[in-house]
Structures are given as C-alpha cells and as structure tokens.
C-alpha cells in the first residue's frame, strides 16, 4: 500500500490514520484466508458424510469438492448454486439447503440429475413443504447475503423460480461443463473474459443479482471446477464494496465517484497487492462497516 501511495496516489481513507490502515490490512488478510480455504479444501481428504444432507456435518463446499473428485462435476456445480442461493445462516448454518437438497429426509434428494428433468415436480414439492422446511427440527433461514430471499415456490423471485431459471440457463441436455466451456472458448481461454461473459449471462437466473452471481462464479473458480476469476470487483449494483471503495479512494462512503472509475483504481491497487479481486471486494465491504476497529464478519 505504501508503494502504491508513493507511485500512484494517496489513499484518503487511510492516509494519516495508522489504525484504519491496520484494520484494512487485517480485513485483507481475513479475506485472503477465506478464498484460500475454498481453494485448498479439495486437496484434503473429505469424509463422505460431508455429502449427506441428513447429517449435521453436511458441508456443501466440501460436498462439491468431493463430487468433483468422484467425477460428478455436474453435481458439484449444482451444489455451488444451492449453497449460494440459500447461503449459510449465522445460527442455523446450512439448514435450508440441507432440508431442500435432502427432501426433508423422505428417502430421496433433489440432485442435479433429478431436478433438471423434474423442475415442475420440484416446485410442487417445495410449495407443499415450505411450512415444514421453515418449521421442522432446527430453525432455518437464508444466509446474510441472501436475507431478503424467499422459499416461495411460485413467486417470480422465490426459490422455485430461482431453480427453474437456473435449469433454463444451463438448458439441458446441455451440461454445466458445456456452458462454461463455451464461455472459455468465446473468451479465448481468458479467465477474466470467461468470468465476464458468464456473469452477464446469469442475469437470466431469478434472484441472482450482482452479489449472488459474483459469489457463484468465484466459488466455481476457487473450487477448480473451471479456470475463471474476476478481473474487476463488479461494483455496479454493489452496496458495501462500493462504499468501501469510495471510503478508501475518496475519504468518504458518500463520494459520488463512479463504480467504473473505482474499479479502475482497484485494479491498479491490486497490481501492487496481488490479492485478487474477490479478496479486495470482500475486504473493502467488511472494512467500511468498522474502519476504526477490526471486526471479523461471517456469511
């Protein structure tokens, strides 16, 4: 950061304030660790119980990594979609995902193979069981990034619509592998270009706005399912990350600096930091919530 400030420009959000500078660095370290966790989880031995939605040890990130290892890459993509759609609730964990994916322990699962050809049946099942999903056993809820989403089976932005439009986006019998391979080919195997194309095309998925698309595609890349990564932080439509960027580069969250101008500045800053767009986006979001005191944020 000091080299950047000497070579390029001062950073008003931390200039002359060693506490704010230190807190930002701590948030960057925290964000890098989160990214590296996902990148390395598949390199370790994973118990099959992590794939069992009936177990309290179910973990969709590890389940996706294990599915990839087992050669079931389509299920790995599907698990990433589900974990981003539902998110991890601060208290209930993956409860909603477990209950839906595990079909409330009725003996089956809403796997990709099952759901892609039975979307109408999925929506009917969801409508019939929405109350049970909310009330059975442990409490549930969407994760922090998804706290305004709904389990509703029939509304245009509910879980039913999200699943149906996601299946339509893949467009079976086309596979996830096909979709991502086409994007890579169109981008001449440029990781940033493929990410850009996929990010734009995912606007077709209901309830998947800026944050969900960014989270889904970065998770796909970090798990090594496809070689993609963001070349910019995608600030248009962002809230926390945009406020953080404005605070850092303009000295106030309420500056009118455009998202595109800030993205260009962040790209230059990362040429010095080398942490990547995902870590910078995450760190700026969390830093602006408490710039003078480090607070770890989850979810």
VOVEXRO-839368 format. One record per residue (C-alpha): residue number from 1; residue in three letters; x, y negated, z. Coordinates in Angstrom, 1 decimal. Each point is the difference from the previous one (the first is absolute). Example, Ala and Ser with C-alpha at 12.3 -4.5 7.8 and 13.67 -1.06 7.14 Angstrom:
> 1;ALA;12.3;4.5;7.8
> 2;SER;1.4;-3.4;-0.7
This chain:
> 1;UNK;0.0;0.0;0.0
> 2;UNK;2.8;-2.4;0.8
> 3;UNK;1.7;0.7;-3.3
> 4;UNK;-3.4;-0.6;-1.8
> 5;UNK;-0.4;-3.3;1.9
> 6;UNK;3.6;-1.0;-1.0
> 7;UNK;-0.3;1.0;-3.6
> 8;UNK;-3.6;-0.7;-0.8
> 9;UNK;-2.1;-2.1;2.4
> 10;UNK;-0.8;-0.4;3.7
> 11;UNK;-2.9;2.1;1.5
> 12;UNK;-2.1;-2.6;1.8
> 13;UNK;-1.9;2.7;2.0
> 14;UNK;3.1;1.0;1.9
> 15;UNK;2.4;-2.9;-0.6
> 16;UNK;1.4;-1.2;3.3
> 17;UNK;-2.1;2.5;1.9
> 18;UNK;2.1;3.1;1.1
> 19;UNK;-3.0;1.6;1.7
> 20;UNK;-2.1;0.0;-3.1
> 21;UNK;2.9;1.2;-2.1
> 22;UNK;0.6;2.9;2.4
> 23;UNK;-3.7;1.0;0.1
> 24;UNK;-0.1;0.0;-3.8
> 25;UNK;3.1;2.3;-0.2
> 26;UNK;-1.6;2.3;2.6
> 27;UNK;-3.2;0.2;-2.1
> 28;UNK;2.1;0.8;-3.1
> 29;UNK;1.8;2.8;1.8
> 30;UNK;-3.4;1.3;1.2
> 31;UNK;-1.4;-0.1;-3.5
> 32;UNK;3.1;1.7;-1.6
> 33;UNK;-0.4;2.8;2.6
> 34;UNK;-3.6;0.6;-1.0
> 35;UNK;0.9;0.2;-3.6
> 36;UNK;2.9;2.4;0.7
> 37;UNK;-2.1;2.2;2.1
> 38;UNK;-2.3;0.8;-2.9
> 39;UNK;3.0;0.4;-2.3
> 40;UNK;1.6;2.6;2.2
> 41;UNK;-2.9;1.8;1.5
> 42;UNK;-0.2;2.5;-2.9
> 43;UNK;3.7;0.9;0.4
> 44;UNK;-0.7;1.6;3.4
> 45;UNK;-1.8;3.3;0.7
> 46;UNK;-3.7;-0.6;0.4
> 47;UNK;-2.4;2.4;1.8
> 48;UNK;-3.0;1.2;-2.0
> 49;UNK;-2.2;-1.2;2.9
> 50;UNK;0.6;-3.5;-1.2
> 51;UNK;-2.2;0.8;-3.0
> 52;UNK;-2.9;1.3;2.2
> 53;UNK;-2.7;-2.8;0.4
> 54;UNK;-1.5;2.1;2.9
> 55;UNK;3.2;-0.5;2.0
> 56;UNK;0.8;-3.1;2.1
> 57;UNK;3.5;0.3;-1.5
> 58;UNK;-1.3;-0.6;-3.5
> 59;UNK;2.1;-2.7;-1.7
> 60;UNK;-0.9;-1.0;-3.6
> 61;UNK;3.5;-1.4;-0.7
> 62;UNK;1.7;3.3;0.9
> 63;UNK;-2.9;1.9;-1.6
> 64;UNK;0.7;-1.8;-3.3
> 65;UNK;3.7;0.6;0.3
> 66;UNK;-0.6;3.7;0.6
> 67;UNK;-2.5;0.2;-2.9
> 68;UNK;2.7;-1.4;-2.2
> 69;UNK;2.5;2.5;1.3
> 70;UNK;-2.5;2.8;-0.7
> 71;UNK;-0.4;-1.2;-3.6
> 72;UNK;-3.5;-1.3;0.5
> 73;UNK;0.8;-3.6;-1.1
> 74;UNK;-3.7;-0.7;-0.8
> 75;UNK;-1.0;0.6;3.6
> 76;UNK;2.9;-2.2;1.1
> 77;UNK;-1.3;-2.9;-2.0
> 78;UNK;-3.5;0.6;1.3
> 79;UNK;1.1;0.0;3.6
> 80;UNK;1.8;-3.3;-0.5
> 81;UNK;-3.2;-1.5;-1.4
> 82;UNK;-2.0;1.2;3.0
> 83;UNK;2.5;-1.1;2.6
> 84;UNK;0.1;-3.5;-1.5
> 85;UNK;-3.8;-0.2;-0.4
> 86;UNK;-0.7;1.0;3.6
> 87;UNK;3.2;-1.3;1.6
> 88;UNK;1.1;1.0;3.5
> 89;UNK;-2.2;-1.3;2.8
> 90;UNK;1.9;-1.5;2.9
> 91;UNK;-1.7;2.3;2.6
> 92;UNK;-1.6;2.8;-2.0
> 93;UNK;2.9;0.6;-2.4
> 94;UNK;-1.0;1.8;-3.2
> 95;UNK;-3.4;1.0;1.3
> 96;UNK;-2.1;-1.2;-2.9
> 97;UNK;2.3;1.6;-2.6
> 98;UNK;0.1;3.3;2.0
> 99;UNK;-3.8;0.2;0.2
> 100;UNK;-0.6;-0.8;-3.6
> 101;UNK;2.9;2.0;-1.5
> 102;UNK;-0.8;2.9;2.3
> 103;UNK;-3.7;-0.2;-0.7
> 104;UNK;-0.7;-0.1;3.7
> 105;UNK;1.5;3.5;0.4
> 106;UNK;-2.8;1.6;-2.0
> 107;UNK;2.4;2.4;-1.6
> 108;UNK;1.1;-1.9;-3.0
> 109;UNK;2.0;-3.1;-1.0
> 110;UNK;-0.5;-2.9;-2.3
> 111;UNK;3.2;0.7;-1.9
> 112;UNK;0.8;-1.7;-3.3
> 113;UNK;-0.9;3.2;-1.9
> 114;UNK;-3.4;0.1;1.7
> 115;UNK;-0.8;-3.7;-0.1
> 116;UNK;1.1;-0.9;-3.5
> 117;UNK;-2.8;2.3;-1.5
> 118;UNK;-2.6;-0.6;2.7
> 119;UNK;-0.1;-3.7;0.7
> 120;UNK;-3.8;-0.1;0.2
> 121;UNK;0.0;2.8;2.5
> 122;UNK;2.7;-1.8;2.0
> 123;UNK;-2.1;-3.1;0.2
> 124;UNK;-3.1;2.0;1.0
> 125;UNK;2.0;1.7;2.7
> 126;UNK;1.4;-3.3;1.2
> 127;UNK;-3.5;-1.5;0.2
> 128;UNK;-1.4;2.9;1.9
> 129;UNK;2.9;0.1;2.4
> 130;UNK;0.9;-3.7;0.5
> 131;UNK;-1.5;-0.1;3.5
> 132;UNK;1.8;3.2;1.0
> 133;UNK;3.3;-1.3;-1.2
> 134;UNK;-0.4;-3.1;2.1
> 135;UNK;-1.3;1.7;3.1
> 136;UNK;1.4;3.6;0.1
> 137;UNK;2.8;0.8;2.4
> 138;UNK;2.6;-2.8;0.4
> 139;UNK;-1.0;-3.5;-1.2
> 140;UNK;1.2;-1.1;-3.4
> 141;UNK;0.5;-3.1;-2.0
> 142;UNK;2.0;-1.4;-2.9
> 143;UNK;3.6;-1.2;0.4
> 144;UNK;0.9;-3.6;0.5
> 145;UNK;0.5;-0.7;-3.8
> 146;UNK;-3.4;1.5;-0.7
> 147;UNK;-2.0;-1.2;3.0
> 148;UNK;-2.7;-1.6;-2.2
> 149;UNK;-0.6;3.1;-2.1
> 150;UNK;-3.0;2.3;0.3
> 151;UNK;-0.8;3.7;0.1
> 152;UNK;-3.1;-0.6;-2.0
> 153;UNK;-0.7;2.5;-2.7
> 154;UNK;-2.1;-2.1;-2.3
> 155;UNK;1.1;-3.7;0.3
> 156;UNK;2.2;-1.5;-2.8
> 157;UNK;3.0;-0.3;2.4
> 158;UNK;-0.5;2.9;2.3
> 159;UNK;2.0;3.2;0.3
> 160;UNK;-2.2;1.8;-2.5
> 161;UNK;0.7;-2.7;-2.7
> 162;UNK;3.7;-0.1;0.8
> 163;UNK;0.3;3.8;-0.5
> 164;UNK;-2.1;0.0;-3.2
> 165;UNK;1.8;-2.9;-1.6
> 166;UNK;3.4;1.5;1.0
> 167;UNK;-0.9;3.2;-1.8
> 168;UNK;-1.2;-2.0;-3.0
> 169;UNK;3.3;-1.9;0.0
> 170;UNK;1.9;3.3;-0.2
> 171;UNK;-2.6;1.2;-2.5
> 172;UNK;0.2;3.9;0.2
> 173;UNK;1.0;2.2;-1.7
> 174;UNK;2.8;-2.6;-0.1
> 175;UNK;2.2;0.4;3.1
> 176;UNK;1.7;-2.3;2.4
> 177;UNK;3.3;1.1;-1.6
> 178;UNK;-1.3;-1.1;-3.4
> 179;UNK;-1.2;-3.4;1.2
> 180;UNK;3.4;-0.8;1.6
> 181;UNK;2.0;1.5;-2.8
> 182;UNK;-1.9;-2.2;-2.5
> 183;UNK;0.7;-3.1;2.1
> 184;UNK;3.7;0.8;0.2
> 185;UNK;0.2;0.6;-3.8
> 186;UNK;-1.8;-3.3;-0.7
> 187;UNK;2.5;-1.7;2.2
> 188;UNK;3.0;1.7;-1.6
> 189;UNK;0.6;1.8;3.3
> 190;UNK;0.5;-3.3;1.9
> 191;UNK;-1.0;0.6;3.6
> 192;UNK;-1.3;-3.6;0.4
> 193;UNK;-1.8;-0.1;-3.3
> 194;UNK;-1.8;3.3;0.7
> 195;UNK;-1.1;-1.2;3.4
> 196;UNK;-1.3;-3.2;-1.6
> 197;UNK;-2.1;1.9;-2.5
> 198;UNK;-1.4;2.4;2.6
> 199;UNK;-0.8;-2.9;2.4
> 200;UNK;-2.0;-1.8;-2.7
> 201;UNK;-1.9;3.1;-1.1
> 202;UNK;-1.0;0.9;3.5
> 203;UNK;-2.3;-3.0;0.1
> 204;UNK;-2.5;2.6;-1.3
> 205;UNK;0.0;1.8;3.4
> 206;UNK;-2.8;-1.3;2.3
> 207;UNK;1.1;-1.6;3.3
> 208;UNK;3.7;0.2;-1.1
> 209;UNK;1.0;-3.7;0.1
> 210;UNK;3.5;-1.4;0.0
> 211;UNK;1.1;1.6;3.3
> 212;UNK;-1.3;3.5;-0.7
> 213;UNK;1.5;0.2;-3.5
> 214;UNK;3.3;-1.2;1.3
> 215;UNK;0.0;2.4;2.9
> 216;UNK;-1.1;2.9;-2.2
> 217;UNK;2.6;-0.5;-2.7
> 218;UNK;2.9;-0.7;2.4
> 219;UNK;-0.9;3.2;1.9
> 220;UNK;0.0;2.0;-3.3
> 221;UNK;3.5;-1.4;-0.7
> 222;UNK;1.3;0.6;3.5
> 223;UNK;-1.1;3.6;0.1
> 224;UNK;1.9;0.6;-3.3
> 225;UNK;-3.1;1.0;-1.9
> 226;UNK;0.8;-2.5;-2.8
> 227;UNK;3.0;-2.3;-0.5
> 228;UNK;-1.8;-3.4;0.5
> 229;UNK;0.5;-2.9;2.3
> 230;UNK;-1.2;-3.6;0.2
> 231;UNK;2.1;-2.7;-1.7
> 232;UNK;-1.8;-2.8;1.8
> 233;UNK;-2.1;-0.2;3.2
> 234;UNK;-3.4;-0.6;-1.7
> 235;UNK;-1.0;-3.0;2.0
> 236;UNK;-3.0;-1.1;-2.1
> 237;UNK;-3.0;1.0;2.2
> 238;UNK;2.2;0.7;3.0
> 239;UNK;-0.6;-1.6;3.4
> 240;UNK;2.6;0.9;2.6
> 241;UNK;2.9;0.4;-2.4
> 242;UNK;-0.8;-3.2;-1.8
> 243;UNK;-0.2;-1.9;3.3
> 244;UNK;3.3;1.5;1.0
> 245;UNK;1.7;-1.0;-3.3
> 246;UNK;-1.4;-3.6;0.3
> 247;UNK;1.3;-0.2;3.6
> 248;UNK;3.4;1.2;-1.0
> 249;UNK;0.5;-2.0;-3.2
> 250;UNK;-2.0;-3.1;0.9
> 251;UNK;0.0;-0.1;3.8
> 252;UNK;-3.7;0.3;0.4
> 253;UNK;-2.6;2.7;-0.7
> 254;UNK;-2.3;-2.6;-1.5
> 255;UNK;2.3;-1.2;-2.8
> 256;UNK;-1.5;0.0;-3.5
> 257;UNK;2.9;1.7;-1.7
> 258;UNK;-1.4;2.4;-2.6
> 259;UNK;0.3;3.8;0.4
> 260;UNK;1.9;0.3;-3.2
> 261;UNK;2.6;-2.6;1.0
> 262;UNK;0.4;1.7;3.4
> 263;UNK;0.4;3.4;-1.7
> 264;UNK;2.9;-1.4;-2.1
> 265;UNK;1.7;-1.3;3.2
> 266;UNK;-0.5;3.3;1.8
> 267;UNK;1.6;1.9;-3.0
> 268;UNK;3.0;-2.2;0.3
> 269;UNK;0.2;0.4;3.8
> 270;UNK;-0.2;3.8;-0.5
> 271;UNK;3.0;-0.1;-2.3
> 272;UNK;1.9;-1.0;3.2
> 273;UNK;-1.9;2.2;2.5
> 274;UNK;-0.4;3.2;-2.2
> 275;UNK;-2.9;1.3;2.1
> 276;UNK;-2.6;0.2;-2.8
> 277;UNK;-3.4;-1.7;-0.6
> 278;UNK;-2.0;2.3;2.3
> 279;UNK;2.1;-0.6;3.0
> 280;UNK;0.1;-3.8;-0.6
> 281;UNK;-3.8;-0.1;-0.6
> 282;UNK;-0.6;1.9;3.2
> 283;UNK;2.5;-1.9;2.1
> 284;UNK;-1.3;-3.5;-1.1
> 285;UNK;-3.6;1.1;0.8
> 286;UNK;0.9;1.1;3.5
> 287;UNK;2.5;-2.8;0.7
> 288;UNK;-2.5;-2.8;-0.6
> 289;UNK;-2.3;1.5;2.6
> 290;UNK;2.5;-0.7;2.7
> 291;UNK;3.1;-1.8;-1.4
> 292;UNK;1.4;-0.9;3.4
> 293;UNK;-0.3;3.3;1.8
> 294;UNK;0.5;3.5;-1.5
> 295;UNK;-3.1;2.2;0.1
> 296;UNK;0.0;3.4;-1.6
> 297;UNK;-3.1;0.4;-2.2
> 298;UNK;-1.5;3.3;-1.1
> 299;UNK;-2.6;1.0;-2.6
